[in-house]
Amino acid sequence: MIEVFYWPTPNGRKITMFLEETATPYRITPVNIGTGEQFKPGFLAISPNNRMPAITDHAPAGGGEPISVFESGAILTYLGEKTGEFLPSSPRERAVVLEWLFWQVAGLGPMAGQNHHFNRYATEKLPYAIDRYVRETNRLYGVLDRRLEGRAFVAGEDYSIADMAIYPWIVPWQAQSQVLSDFPNLERWFNAVAARPGTVRAYAAGEGLRNANAPMTEEARKILFGQTAASTRQARA
């Protein structure tokens, strides 16, 4: 059984996409990031960066004590190795999947995340910051569109953890001020991943945890965007 410490964000949904695709038994333990549950000692013991998702594998391969993993890219790699699915064993093919997984966690995720922040959440609208991250998101969409030309999926003809990592960050394309039809290869891939039963089930899991249309409170804003080393130490105390 995989315990998933989860909130319905792009990074959280990556993990349920994998688990639904592989029919791996799991249960969701909600971590409400808007109320500060990510700073509770029990969660910090497995996710010291106070970010979700994280997992605890209560039945690791080979037995023994449960294994906990934080960081979504590391979790997908761990689950791919555990199940033998969606992460090739061939060194050449595996390298391609990992390249694009790292592309997402180091590029698309952070840049789109800053796009979301300055476009949607910042109380002061800074044109330079908005333009910077909208343009960088657009550039990354172009990189992905070129990669998908003549390929069914990001790493080739087989669906992989790279696709699972990238897809949730494309879902809010409108909020990122992008036009999906400007990227025909990406749009075709996006629709194919969206139609997969595993994707549909993953997006249904935990759907009732958060009202996406609810306005952000000032307290939630402080928790999400106002943390420093000192404030996180105080939260853990």
Residue frames as a rotation matrix with the C-alpha (Angstrom) as fourth column:
MET 1
0.572 0.820 0.000 0.00
0.820 -0.572 0.000 0.00
0.000 0.000 -1.000 0.00
ILE 2
-0.577 -0.692 0.434 1.27
0.698 -0.694 -0.179 3.43
0.425 0.199 0.883 -1.02
GLU 3
0.327 0.597 -0.733 0.24
0.827 -0.556 -0.084 6.30
-0.458 -0.578 -0.675 1.24
VAL 4
-0.265 -0.341 0.902 0.15
0.805 -0.593 0.013 9.52
0.530 0.730 0.431 -0.77
PHE 5
-0.152 0.135 -0.979 0.48
0.677 -0.708 -0.203 12.80
-0.720 -0.694 0.016 1.10
TYR 6
-0.542 0.166 0.824 -1.50
0.830 -0.045 0.556 14.86
0.129 0.985 -0.114 -1.34
TRP 7
-0.114 0.654 -0.748 -3.21
0.081 -0.744 -0.663 18.06
-0.990 -0.136 0.032 -2.33
PRO 8
0.442 0.376 0.814 -4.83
0.753 0.338 -0.565 18.51
-0.488 0.863 -0.133 -5.78
THR 9
0.415 -0.463 -0.783 -2.02
-0.518 -0.828 0.215 20.49
-0.748 0.317 -0.583 -7.41
PRO 10
0.644 -0.206 -0.737 -0.11
-0.686 0.271 -0.675 19.60
0.339 0.940 0.033 -10.58
ASN 11
-0.447 -0.892 -0.063 2.65
-0.760 0.416 -0.500 17.91
0.472 -0.175 -0.864 -8.58
GLY 12
-0.422 0.370 0.828 0.17
-0.615 0.554 -0.561 15.95
-0.666 -0.746 -0.006 -6.50
ARG 13
0.612 0.781 -0.122 -1.74
-0.601 0.359 -0.714 14.75
-0.514 0.510 0.690 -9.56
LYS 14
0.000 -0.692 -0.722 1.41
-0.907 0.304 -0.291 13.32
0.421 0.655 -0.628 -11.17
ILE 15
-0.819 -0.430 0.380 1.54
-0.567 0.706 -0.424 10.67
-0.086 -0.563 -0.822 -8.48
THR 16
-0.103 0.849 0.518 -2.08
-0.308 0.468 -0.828 9.60
-0.946 -0.245 0.214 -8.64
MET 17
0.505 0.213 -0.836 -1.76
-0.859 0.030 -0.511 9.40
-0.084 0.977 0.198 -12.43
PHE 18
-0.473 -0.751 -0.460 0.98
-0.745 0.620 -0.246 6.81
0.470 0.227 -0.853 -12.05
LEU 19
-0.832 0.121 0.542 -0.83
-0.350 0.644 -0.680 4.86
-0.431 -0.755 -0.494 -9.36
GLU 20
0.239 0.971 0.015 -4.06
-0.510 0.139 -0.849 4.75
-0.826 0.196 0.529 -11.35
GLU 21
0.295 -0.199 -0.935 -2.25
-0.932 0.157 -0.327 3.69
0.212 0.967 -0.139 -14.53
THR 22
-0.590 -0.670 -0.449 -0.60
-0.531 0.742 -0.410 0.78
0.608 -0.003 -0.794 -12.72
ALA 23
0.465 0.852 -0.241 -3.58
-0.241 0.383 0.892 -0.12
0.852 -0.357 0.383 -10.50
THR 24
-0.586 -0.714 -0.385 -1.24
0.293 0.257 -0.921 0.16
0.756 -0.652 0.059 -7.51
PRO 25
0.397 0.759 -0.516 -3.18
0.793 -0.001 0.609 0.17
0.462 -0.651 -0.603 -4.23
TYR 26
-0.749 -0.619 0.237 -2.94
0.412 -0.714 -0.566 3.55
0.519 -0.326 0.790 -2.53
ARG 27
0.358 0.825 -0.438 -4.66
0.932 -0.284 0.226 5.82
0.062 -0.489 -0.870 -0.10
ILE 28
-0.059 -0.285 0.957 -4.65
0.317 -0.914 -0.253 9.59
0.947 0.289 0.144 0.02
THR 29
0.058 0.024 -0.998 -3.68
0.969 -0.243 0.050 11.45
-0.242 -0.970 -0.038 3.17
PRO 30
0.650 0.243 0.720 -4.66
0.544 -0.810 -0.218 15.08
0.530 0.533 -0.659 2.53
VAL 31
-0.308 -0.710 -0.633 -2.11
0.890 -0.450 0.072 17.80
-0.336 -0.542 0.771 3.28
ASN 32
0.700 0.659 0.275 -3.96
0.712 -0.675 -0.193 21.12
0.058 0.331 -0.942 3.13
ILE 33
-0.300 -0.943 0.143 -1.23
0.936 -0.320 -0.144 23.49
0.182 0.090 0.979 2.05
GLY 34
-0.135 0.326 0.936 -3.50
0.181 -0.920 0.346 26.51
0.974 0.216 0.065 2.53
THR 35
0.832 0.460 0.310 -3.85
-0.229 -0.223 0.947 25.89
0.505 -0.859 -0.080 6.26
GLY 36
0.178 -0.892 0.416 -0.24
-0.939 -0.281 -0.201 24.97
0.296 -0.354 -0.887 6.96
GLU 37
0.887 0.205 0.414 -0.53
-0.357 0.873 0.332 21.19
-0.294 -0.442 0.848 7.35
GLN 38
0.728 -0.669 -0.146 2.75
0.189 0.401 -0.896 20.86
0.659 0.625 0.419 5.43
PHE 39
-0.088 -0.782 0.617 4.56
-0.573 -0.467 -0.673 22.18
0.814 -0.413 -0.407 8.52
LYS 40
0.786 0.399 0.473 3.32
-0.615 0.419 0.668 19.49
0.068 -0.815 0.575 10.90
PRO 41
-0.050 -0.915 0.401 6.18
-0.883 0.228 0.410 17.43
-0.467 -0.334 -0.819 12.40
GLY 42
0.168 0.154 0.974 4.83
0.044 0.986 -0.164 14.14
-0.985 0.071 0.158 11.06
PHE 43
0.948 0.187 0.259 4.83
0.265 -0.005 -0.964 15.42
-0.179 0.982 -0.054 7.49
LEU 44
0.650 -0.756 -0.072 8.20
-0.751 -0.626 -0.208 17.15
0.113 0.190 -0.975 7.84
ALA 45
0.158 -0.590 0.792 9.71
-0.484 0.653 0.583 13.84
-0.860 -0.475 -0.183 8.95
ILE 46
0.127 -0.079 0.989 9.18
0.647 0.762 -0.022 12.52
-0.752 0.643 0.147 5.43
SER 47
0.403 0.017 0.915 9.19
0.819 -0.453 -0.352 15.79
0.408 0.892 -0.196 3.45
PRO 48
-0.039 -0.501 -0.864 11.77
0.887 -0.415 0.201 18.13
-0.459 -0.759 0.461 5.02
ASN 49
-0.917 -0.263 0.299 11.23
0.386 -0.771 0.506 20.75
0.098 0.580 0.809 2.31
ASN 50
-0.520 0.811 -0.269 7.64
0.160 -0.216 -0.963 21.13
-0.839 -0.544 -0.018 3.58
ARG 51
-0.407 0.424 -0.809 6.23
-0.901 -0.334 0.278 20.49
-0.152 0.842 0.518 0.11
MET 52
0.104 0.458 0.883 3.81
-0.041 0.889 -0.456 17.90
-0.994 0.011 0.111 -1.09
PRO 53
0.783 0.589 -0.198 3.53
-0.447 0.755 0.480 15.34
0.433 -0.287 0.855 -2.57
ALA 54
-0.485 -0.829 0.278 5.35
-0.873 0.438 -0.216 12.71
0.058 -0.347 -0.936 -0.60
ILE 55
0.461 0.626 -0.629 4.72
-0.516 0.766 0.384 9.00
0.722 0.147 0.676 -0.27
THR 56
-0.293 -0.516 0.805 5.27
-0.872 0.489 -0.004 6.21
-0.392 -0.703 -0.593 2.20
ASP 57
0.025 0.195 -0.980 5.54
-0.630 0.764 0.136 2.74
0.776 0.615 0.142 0.70
HIS 58
0.203 0.162 0.966 4.30
-0.953 0.258 0.158 0.39
-0.224 -0.953 0.206 3.41
ALA 59
0.728 -0.020 0.686 5.22
0.059 0.998 -0.034 -2.70
-0.683 0.065 0.727 1.40
PRO 60
0.334 -0.656 -0.677 8.59
-0.871 -0.490 0.046 -1.94
-0.362 0.574 -0.735 -0.23
ALA 61
0.717 -0.180 -0.673 10.25
-0.343 0.750 -0.565 -4.39
0.607 0.636 0.476 -2.57
GLY 62
-0.255 -0.857 -0.448 12.31
0.013 0.461 -0.888 -6.81
0.967 -0.232 -0.106 -0.52
GLY 63
0.471 0.544 -0.694 10.31
0.683 0.274 0.678 -6.15
0.559 -0.793 -0.242 2.63
GLY 64
-0.582 -0.724 -0.369 11.55
0.779 -0.368 -0.508 -4.35
0.232 -0.583 0.779 5.69
GLU 65
-0.369 0.390 -0.844 10.57
0.523 -0.663 -0.536 -0.99
-0.768 -0.639 0.041 7.12
PRO 66
0.691 0.666 0.280 8.39
0.636 -0.378 -0.672 1.42
-0.342 0.643 -0.686 5.12
ILE 67
-0.529 -0.818 0.227 10.20
0.819 -0.422 0.389 3.70
-0.223 0.392 0.893 2.67
SER 68
0.551 0.658 -0.513 9.27
0.481 -0.753 -0.449 7.38
-0.682 0.001 -0.731 2.40
VAL 69
-0.462 -0.629 0.625 10.09
0.880 -0.240 0.409 9.53
-0.107 0.739 0.665 -0.63
PHE 70
0.396 0.557 -0.730 9.60
0.325 -0.828 -0.456 13.26
-0.859 -0.056 -0.509 -1.23
GLU 71
-0.418 -0.368 -0.831 9.91
-0.565 -0.611 0.555 15.34
-0.711 0.701 0.048 -4.44
SER 72
0.533 0.846 0.022 7.57
-0.508 0.340 -0.792 14.37
-0.677 0.411 0.611 -7.26
GLY 73
0.408 -0.442 -0.799 10.32
-0.820 0.207 -0.534 13.43
0.401 0.873 -0.278 -9.74
ALA 74
-0.702 -0.684 0.198 11.97
-0.690 0.585 -0.427 11.16
0.176 -0.437 -0.882 -7.20
ILE 75
-0.218 0.713 0.667 8.60
-0.510 0.499 -0.700 9.61
-0.832 -0.493 0.255 -6.36
LEU 76
0.719 0.509 -0.473 7.82
-0.652 0.257 -0.713 8.83
-0.241 0.821 0.517 -10.01
THR 77
-0.042 -0.823 -0.567 11.27
-0.800 0.368 -0.475 7.30
0.599 0.433 -0.673 -10.45
TYR 78
-0.737 -0.203 0.645 10.85
-0.625 0.567 -0.536 5.22
-0.257 -0.798 -0.545 -7.30
LEU 79
0.158 0.896 0.415 7.44
-0.486 0.436 -0.757 3.96
-0.860 -0.082 0.504 -8.37
GLY 80
0.610 0.001 -0.792 8.66
-0.777 0.194 -0.598 3.20
0.153 0.981 0.119 -11.89
GLU 81
-0.452 -0.854 -0.257 11.50
-0.723 0.519 -0.456 1.12
0.523 -0.020 -0.852 -10.48
LYS 82
-0.598 0.274 0.753 9.25
-0.585 0.494 -0.643 -0.60
-0.548 -0.825 -0.135 -7.93
THR 83
0.364 0.891 0.270 6.60
-0.366 0.403 -0.839 -1.63
-0.857 0.206 0.473 -10.46
GLY 84
-0.547 -0.613 0.569 8.76
0.357 0.444 0.822 -2.00
-0.757 0.653 -0.024 -13.57
GLU 85
0.203 0.717 0.667 6.26
0.967 -0.038 -0.253 0.14
-0.156 0.696 -0.701 -15.48
PHE 86
0.904 0.324 0.278 6.56
0.403 -0.864 -0.303 3.42
0.142 0.386 -0.912 -17.41
LEU 87
0.548 -0.832 -0.086 10.33
-0.737 -0.529 0.422 3.65
-0.396 -0.168 -0.903 -16.82
PRO 88
0.812 -0.174 -0.558 12.36
-0.308 0.685 -0.661 1.61
0.497 0.708 0.502 -19.31
SER 89
0.790 -0.583 0.191 15.14
0.116 0.449 0.886 -0.68
-0.602 -0.678 0.422 -18.15
SER 90
0.435 -0.635 0.638 17.20
0.878 0.140 -0.459 -0.15
0.202 0.759 0.618 -21.33
PRO 91
-0.201 -0.588 -0.783 19.86
0.748 -0.609 0.265 2.50
-0.633 -0.532 0.562 -20.52
ARG 92
-0.923 -0.183 0.338 19.28
0.375 -0.623 0.686 4.39
0.085 0.760 0.644 -23.76
GLU 93
-0.180 0.947 0.267 15.50
0.421 -0.171 0.891 4.55
0.889 0.273 -0.368 -23.43
ARG 94
0.362 0.262 -0.894 15.65
0.931 -0.057 0.361 5.19
0.044 -0.963 -0.265 -19.70
ALA 95
-0.603 -0.684 -0.411 17.96
0.686 -0.707 0.170 8.16
-0.407 -0.179 0.896 -20.24
VAL 96
-0.764 0.373 0.526 15.45
0.227 -0.609 0.760 9.80
0.604 0.700 0.380 -22.58
VAL 97
0.299 0.917 -0.265 12.59
0.599 0.037 0.800 9.40
0.743 -0.398 -0.538 -20.10
LEU 98
0.236 -0.265 -0.935 14.71
0.928 -0.225 0.297 10.85
-0.289 -0.938 0.193 -17.29
GLU 99
-0.823 -0.513 0.243 15.85
0.567 -0.769 0.296 13.76
0.035 0.381 0.924 -19.46
TRP 100
-0.460 0.721 0.518 12.27
0.072 -0.551 0.831 14.85
0.885 0.420 0.202 -19.98
LEU 101
0.468 0.519 -0.716 11.28
0.764 0.170 0.623 14.14
0.444 -0.838 -0.317 -16.39
PHE 102
-0.203 -0.645 -0.737 14.10
0.874 -0.459 0.160 16.45
-0.441 -0.611 0.657 -15.25
TRP 103
-0.816 -0.002 0.578 13.10
0.386 -0.746 0.543 18.99
0.430 0.666 0.609 -17.91
GLN 104
0.191 0.966 0.174 9.73
0.346 -0.232 0.909 19.22
0.919 -0.113 -0.378 -16.24
VAL 105
0.611 0.128 -0.781 10.88
0.787 0.008 0.617 19.39
0.085 -0.992 -0.096 -12.63
ALA 106
-0.266 -0.818 -0.511 13.68
0.784 -0.492 0.379 21.88
-0.561 -0.300 0.772 -13.37
GLY 107
-0.975 -0.176 0.138 12.06
0.223 -0.701 0.677 23.93
-0.023 0.691 0.723 -16.13
LEU 108
-0.469 0.854 0.227 8.37
0.174 -0.163 0.971 23.70
0.866 0.495 -0.072 -16.95
GLY 109
0.217 0.603 -0.768 7.19
0.873 0.231 0.429 23.31
0.436 -0.764 -0.476 -13.35
PRO 110
-0.287 -0.380 -0.879 9.14
0.800 -0.600 -0.002 26.22
-0.527 -0.704 0.476 -11.83
MET 111
-0.991 -0.124 0.040 8.52
0.124 -0.809 0.575 28.58
-0.039 0.575 0.817 -14.76
ALA 112
-0.332 0.941 0.072 4.81
0.245 0.012 0.969 27.79
0.911 0.339 -0.234 -15.01
GLY 113
0.099 0.326 -0.940 4.58
0.981 0.127 0.147 28.03
0.167 -0.937 -0.308 -11.23
GLN 114
-0.666 -0.373 -0.646 5.98
0.488 -0.873 0.001 31.57
-0.564 -0.315 0.764 -11.32
ASN 115
-0.852 0.471 0.229 3.56
0.035 -0.384 0.923 32.30
0.523 0.794 0.311 -14.17
HIS 116
0.039 0.902 -0.431 0.68
0.697 0.285 0.658 31.19
0.716 -0.326 -0.617 -11.92
HIS 117
-0.152 -0.131 -0.980 1.99
0.952 -0.286 -0.109 33.25
-0.266 -0.949 0.168 -9.02
PHE 118
-0.838 -0.274 -0.472 2.40
0.213 -0.960 0.180 36.58
-0.502 0.050 0.863 -10.77
ASN 119
-0.809 0.584 0.065 -0.66
-0.055 -0.185 0.981 36.14
0.585 0.791 0.182 -13.01
ARG 120
0.006 0.926 -0.377 -3.10
0.260 0.363 0.895 34.79
0.966 -0.104 -0.238 -10.43
TYR 121
0.419 0.180 -0.890 -1.94
0.834 0.311 0.455 35.19
0.359 -0.933 -0.020 -6.86
ALA 122
-0.649 -0.741 -0.170 0.30
0.750 -0.587 -0.306 38.24
0.127 -0.327 0.937 -6.53
THR 123
0.253 0.761 -0.598 -1.52
0.801 -0.511 -0.312 41.16
-0.543 -0.400 -0.738 -4.92
GLU 124
0.221 -0.268 -0.938 0.61
-0.376 -0.911 0.171 43.59
-0.900 0.315 -0.302 -6.92
LYS 125
0.793 0.117 0.599 0.49
0.461 0.528 -0.714 42.99
-0.399 0.841 0.364 -10.67
LEU 126
0.091 -0.878 -0.470 4.02
-0.255 -0.477 0.841 43.48
-0.963 0.043 -0.267 -11.97
PRO 127
0.845 0.343 -0.410 4.00
-0.454 0.057 -0.889 43.68
-0.282 0.938 0.204 -15.78
TYR 128
0.011 -0.912 -0.409 7.67
-0.966 0.095 -0.239 42.79
0.257 0.398 -0.880 -16.10
ALA 129
-0.659 -0.262 0.705 7.31
-0.557 0.800 -0.223 39.63
-0.505 -0.540 -0.673 -13.99
ILE 130
0.329 0.860 0.391 4.10
-0.206 0.469 -0.859 38.57
-0.921 0.203 0.332 -15.73
ASP 131
0.757 -0.070 -0.649 5.60
-0.653 -0.111 -0.749 39.09
-0.020 0.991 -0.130 -19.17
ARG 132
-0.287 -0.958 0.020 8.82
-0.957 0.286 -0.042 37.28
0.035 -0.031 -0.999 -18.18
TYR 133
-0.661 -0.016 0.751 7.11
-0.328 0.906 -0.269 34.11
-0.675 -0.423 -0.604 -17.05
VAL 134
0.549 0.833 0.062 4.38
-0.223 0.217 -0.950 34.08
-0.805 0.508 0.305 -19.69
ARG 135
0.537 -0.420 -0.732 7.09
-0.835 -0.139 -0.532 34.30
0.122 0.897 -0.425 -22.36
GLU 136
-0.573 -0.802 0.167 9.23
-0.819 0.570 -0.072 31.59
-0.038 -0.178 -0.983 -20.76
THR 137
-0.177 0.614 0.769 6.20
-0.188 0.746 -0.639 29.32
-0.966 -0.258 -0.016 -20.43
ASN 138
0.775 0.474 -0.417 5.51
-0.441 -0.067 -0.895 29.94
-0.452 0.878 0.157 -24.11
ARG 139
0.021 -0.857 -0.515 9.10
-0.979 0.086 -0.184 29.05
0.202 0.508 -0.837 -25.02
LEU 140
-0.716 -0.306 0.627 8.85
-0.525 0.828 -0.196 25.80
-0.459 -0.470 -0.754 -23.08
TYR 141
0.355 0.875 0.330 5.56
-0.188 0.413 -0.891 24.92
-0.916 0.254 0.311 -24.79
GLY 142
0.665 -0.156 -0.730 7.44
-0.747 -0.157 -0.646 25.39
-0.014 0.975 -0.221 -28.06
VAL 143
-0.491 -0.869 0.067 10.22
-0.871 0.490 -0.035 23.06
-0.002 -0.075 -0.997 -26.93
LEU 144
-0.463 0.386 0.798 7.64
-0.204 0.830 -0.520 20.42
-0.863 -0.403 -0.306 -26.05
ASP 145
0.630 0.735 -0.249 5.73
-0.376 0.008 -0.927 20.92
-0.679 0.678 0.281 -29.30
ARG 146
0.253 -0.626 -0.737 8.90
-0.939 0.023 -0.342 20.36
0.231 0.779 -0.583 -31.34
ARG 147
-0.700 -0.535 0.472 9.75
-0.662 0.735 -0.148 17.29
-0.268 -0.416 -0.869 -29.29
LEU 148
-0.196 0.738 0.646 6.34
-0.114 0.637 -0.762 15.76
-0.974 -0.223 -0.041 -29.93
GLU 149
0.279 0.251 -0.927 6.53
-0.920 -0.206 -0.333 16.12
-0.275 0.946 0.174 -33.71
GLY 150
0.072 -0.191 -0.979 6.32
-0.670 0.718 -0.189 12.60
0.739 0.670 -0.076 -35.11
ARG 151
-0.892 -0.353 -0.283 6.14
-0.025 0.662 -0.749 11.02
0.452 -0.661 -0.599 -31.63
ALA 152
0.075 0.952 -0.297 3.14
0.405 0.243 0.881 9.69
0.911 -0.187 -0.368 -29.77
PHE 153
0.900 0.173 -0.400 4.60
0.430 -0.197 0.881 10.55
0.073 -0.965 -0.252 -26.39
VAL 154
0.842 -0.538 -0.049 7.44
-0.515 -0.826 0.228 12.62
-0.163 -0.167 -0.972 -25.02
ALA 155
-0.016 -0.914 0.405 10.02
-0.600 0.333 0.728 9.82
-0.800 -0.231 -0.553 -24.90
GLY 156
-0.932 -0.295 -0.212 8.84
-0.340 0.503 0.794 8.07
-0.127 0.812 -0.569 -28.06
GLU 157
-0.441 0.791 -0.423 6.00
-0.354 0.279 0.892 5.68
0.824 0.544 0.157 -28.80
ASP 158
-0.158 0.344 -0.926 5.48
0.715 0.686 0.133 4.52
0.681 -0.641 -0.354 -25.20
TYR 159
0.627 0.472 0.620 3.74
-0.166 -0.697 0.698 6.43
0.762 -0.540 -0.359 -22.44
SER 160
-0.160 -0.796 -0.584 6.09
0.646 0.363 -0.671 7.09
0.746 -0.485 0.456 -19.52
ILE 161
0.192 0.151 -0.970 6.58
0.939 -0.317 0.137 8.90
-0.287 -0.936 -0.202 -16.23
ALA 162
-0.863 -0.492 -0.119 7.81
0.424 -0.831 0.361 11.87
-0.276 0.261 0.925 -18.27
ASP 163
-0.554 0.745 0.372 4.34
0.212 -0.306 0.928 12.31
0.805 0.593 0.011 -19.78
MET 164
0.307 0.693 -0.652 2.75
0.818 0.158 0.553 11.97
0.486 -0.704 -0.518 -16.33
ALA 165
-0.258 -0.496 -0.829 5.05
0.845 -0.531 0.055 14.65
-0.468 -0.687 0.556 -14.94
ILE 166
-0.968 -0.238 0.074 4.44
0.239 -0.802 0.548 17.13
-0.071 0.548 0.833 -17.75
TYR 167
-0.446 0.853 0.270 0.69
0.607 0.067 0.792 16.78
0.657 0.517 -0.548 -18.37
PRO 168
0.271 0.671 -0.690 -0.62
0.962 -0.215 0.168 18.34
-0.036 -0.709 -0.704 -15.12
TRP 169
-0.315 -0.459 -0.831 1.44
0.436 -0.848 0.303 21.46
-0.843 -0.267 0.467 -15.78
ILE 170
-0.982 0.076 0.174 -0.20
0.136 -0.357 0.924 21.90
0.132 0.931 0.340 -19.19
VAL 171
-0.292 0.945 -0.148 -3.75
0.948 0.306 0.083 21.46
0.123 -0.116 -0.986 -17.83
PRO 172
0.358 0.488 -0.796 -3.95
0.622 -0.760 -0.186 25.13
-0.696 -0.429 -0.575 -16.68
TRP 173
-0.438 -0.635 0.637 -2.77
0.893 -0.226 0.389 26.45
-0.103 0.739 0.666 -20.06
GLN 174
0.290 0.603 0.743 -5.41
0.633 -0.703 0.324 29.17
0.718 0.376 -0.586 -20.15
ALA 175
0.948 0.032 -0.316 -4.38
0.288 -0.504 0.814 30.47
-0.133 -0.863 -0.487 -16.72
GLN 176
0.064 -0.996 -0.057 -0.81
0.623 -0.004 0.782 30.52
-0.779 -0.086 0.621 -18.05
SER 177
0.391 0.201 -0.898 -1.91
-0.406 -0.838 -0.364 32.87
-0.826 0.507 -0.246 -20.88
GLN 178
-0.786 -0.614 0.068 -1.17
-0.251 0.419 0.873 30.27
-0.565 0.669 -0.483 -23.54
VAL 179
0.281 0.819 -0.501 -3.14
-0.903 0.049 -0.427 29.15
-0.325 0.572 0.753 -26.61
LEU 180
0.014 -0.320 0.947 -2.97
-0.192 0.929 0.317 25.40
-0.981 -0.187 -0.049 -26.95
SER 181
0.785 0.367 0.500 -3.93
0.379 0.354 -0.855 25.43
-0.490 0.860 0.139 -30.61
ASP 182
0.704 -0.625 -0.337 -0.73
-0.709 -0.645 -0.286 27.35
-0.038 0.441 -0.897 -31.34
PHE 183
-0.442 -0.858 0.263 1.10
-0.863 0.486 0.136 24.09
-0.245 -0.167 -0.955 -30.58
PRO 184
0.323 0.765 -0.557 -0.56
-0.890 0.446 0.096 21.35
0.322 0.465 0.825 -32.67
ASN 185
-0.183 -0.433 -0.883 1.74
-0.094 0.901 -0.423 18.48
0.979 0.006 -0.206 -31.63
LEU 186
-0.977 -0.162 0.135 1.37
-0.129 -0.049 -0.990 19.41
0.168 -0.985 0.027 -27.99
GLU 187
-0.299 0.944 0.140 -2.40
-0.940 -0.266 -0.212 19.74
-0.162 -0.195 0.967 -28.34
ARG 188
0.261 0.361 -0.895 -2.68
-0.600 0.787 0.143 16.30
0.756 0.500 0.422 -29.93
TRP 189
-0.551 -0.569 -0.611 -0.58
0.170 0.640 -0.749 14.76
0.817 -0.517 -0.255 -27.14
PHE 190
-0.893 0.233 0.385 -2.49
-0.450 -0.451 -0.771 16.65
-0.006 -0.861 0.508 -24.45
ASN 191
0.059 0.991 -0.121 -5.84
-0.992 0.072 0.105 15.35
0.113 0.114 0.987 -25.68
ALA 192
0.142 -0.073 -0.987 -4.51
-0.249 0.963 -0.107 11.79
0.958 0.261 0.119 -25.87
VAL 193
-0.826 -0.480 -0.295 -3.23
0.172 0.283 -0.944 11.88
0.536 -0.830 -0.151 -22.28
ALA 194
-0.686 0.624 0.374 -6.42
-0.724 -0.533 -0.439 13.54
-0.075 -0.572 0.817 -21.04
ALA 195
0.226 0.847 -0.482 -8.50
-0.880 0.390 0.271 10.71
0.417 0.363 0.833 -22.54
ARG 196
-0.545 -0.469 -0.694 -6.58
-0.160 0.872 -0.464 7.93
0.823 -0.142 -0.550 -20.80
PRO 197
0.502 0.802 -0.325 -8.76
0.172 0.276 0.946 6.21
0.848 -0.531 0.001 -18.16
GLY 198
0.033 -0.570 -0.821 -5.90
0.973 0.205 -0.103 6.44
0.227 -0.796 0.561 -15.66
THR 199
-0.882 -0.327 0.339 -5.79
0.295 -0.945 -0.142 10.22
0.367 -0.025 0.930 -16.10
VAL 200
-0.118 0.932 0.343 -9.55
-0.261 -0.362 0.895 10.52
0.958 0.016 0.286 -15.67
ARG 201
0.577 0.326 -0.749 -9.47
0.537 0.539 0.649 8.45
0.615 -0.776 0.136 -12.47
ALA 202
-0.365 -0.816 -0.449 -6.46
0.908 -0.206 -0.364 10.36
0.205 -0.540 0.816 -11.13
TYR 203
-0.838 0.067 0.542 -8.18
-0.029 -0.997 0.077 13.70
0.545 0.049 0.837 -11.57
ALA 204
0.263 0.965 0.001 -11.30
-0.161 0.043 0.986 12.37
0.951 -0.260 0.167 -9.85
ALA 205
0.197 -0.266 -0.944 -9.26
0.848 0.529 0.028 11.22
0.492 -0.806 0.330 -6.84
GLY 206
-0.399 -0.374 -0.837 -9.28
0.846 -0.501 -0.180 13.83
-0.353 -0.780 0.517 -4.13
GLU 207
-0.498 0.193 0.845 -11.33
0.585 -0.644 0.493 16.19
0.639 0.740 0.208 -6.28
GLY 208
0.532 0.841 0.102 -13.51
0.453 -0.385 0.804 17.25
0.715 -0.381 -0.586 -3.36
LEU 209
0.049 -0.579 -0.814 -10.58
0.998 0.005 0.057 18.37
-0.029 -0.815 0.578 -1.23
ARG 210
-0.659 -0.393 -0.641 -10.37
0.388 -0.908 0.157 21.91
-0.644 -0.146 0.751 -2.59
ASN 211
0.582 0.805 0.117 -12.73
0.615 -0.342 -0.710 24.42
-0.532 0.485 -0.694 -4.12
ALA 212
-0.324 -0.813 0.484 -10.68
0.933 -0.189 0.307 25.77
-0.158 0.550 0.820 -7.01
ASN 213
-0.046 0.396 0.917 -13.03
0.577 -0.739 0.348 28.74
0.816 0.545 -0.194 -7.36
ALA 214
0.734 0.313 -0.603 -12.81
0.679 -0.323 0.659 29.84
0.012 -0.893 -0.449 -3.73
PRO 215
0.689 -0.509 0.516 -10.94
-0.243 -0.833 -0.497 33.11
0.683 0.217 -0.697 -3.23
MET 216
-0.050 -0.805 -0.591 -7.57
0.635 0.431 -0.641 32.84
0.771 -0.407 0.490 -1.52
THR 217
0.906 0.348 -0.242 -7.64
0.395 -0.486 0.780 34.13
0.154 -0.802 -0.577 2.03
GLU 218
0.575 -0.718 0.392 -4.96
-0.612 -0.696 -0.376 36.44
0.543 -0.024 -0.839 3.35
GLU 219
0.422 -0.403 0.812 -3.93
-0.702 0.423 0.574 33.78
-0.574 -0.812 -0.104 5.87
ALA 220
0.740 -0.128 0.661 -3.51
0.394 0.878 -0.271 31.18
-0.545 0.461 0.700 3.12
ARG 221
0.851 -0.441 0.287 -1.49
0.058 -0.463 -0.885 33.70
0.523 0.769 -0.368 1.10
LYS 222
0.434 -0.700 0.567 0.87
-0.895 -0.408 0.182 34.21
0.104 -0.586 -0.804 4.03
ILE 223
0.469 -0.217 0.856 1.26
-0.312 0.866 0.391 30.47
-0.826 -0.450 0.338 4.53
LEU 224
0.779 -0.069 0.623 1.91
0.527 0.610 -0.592 29.74
-0.339 0.790 0.511 0.86
PHE 225
0.566 -0.475 0.674 4.03
0.553 -0.389 -0.737 32.71
0.612 0.790 0.042 -0.13
GLY 226
0.648 -0.234 0.724 5.38
-0.456 -0.881 0.124 34.31
0.609 -0.411 -0.678 3.02
GLN 227
0.967 -0.225 -0.118 7.61
0.241 0.666 0.706 31.65
-0.080 -0.711 0.698 4.50
THR 228
0.347 -0.933 0.097 11.19
-0.742 -0.336 -0.580 32.17
0.574 0.129 -0.809 5.59
ALA 229
-0.335 -0.536 -0.775 13.61
0.133 0.787 -0.602 29.92
0.933 -0.305 -0.192 7.48
ALA 230
-0.959 -0.057 0.278 12.59
-0.250 -0.297 -0.922 31.64
0.135 -0.953 0.271 10.72
SER 231
-0.184 0.974 0.135 8.85
-0.982 -0.177 -0.065 31.30
-0.039 -0.144 0.989 10.13
THR 232
0.313 0.282 -0.907 9.10
-0.439 0.890 0.125 27.62
0.842 0.360 0.402 9.22
ARG 233
-0.718 -0.563 -0.409 11.08
0.156 0.443 -0.883 26.96
0.678 -0.698 -0.230 12.40
GLN 234
-0.795 0.474 0.379 8.33
-0.590 -0.459 -0.664 28.69
-0.140 -0.751 0.645 14.37
ALA 235
0.133 0.898 -0.419 5.63
-0.932 0.257 0.257 26.66
0.338 0.356 0.871 12.60
ARG 236
0.020 -0.204 -0.979 7.39
-0.069 0.976 -0.205 23.42
0.997 0.072 0.006 13.57
ALA 237
-0.853 -0.449 0.265 7.71
-0.252 -0.090 -0.964 24.42
0.457 -0.889 -0.037 17.20
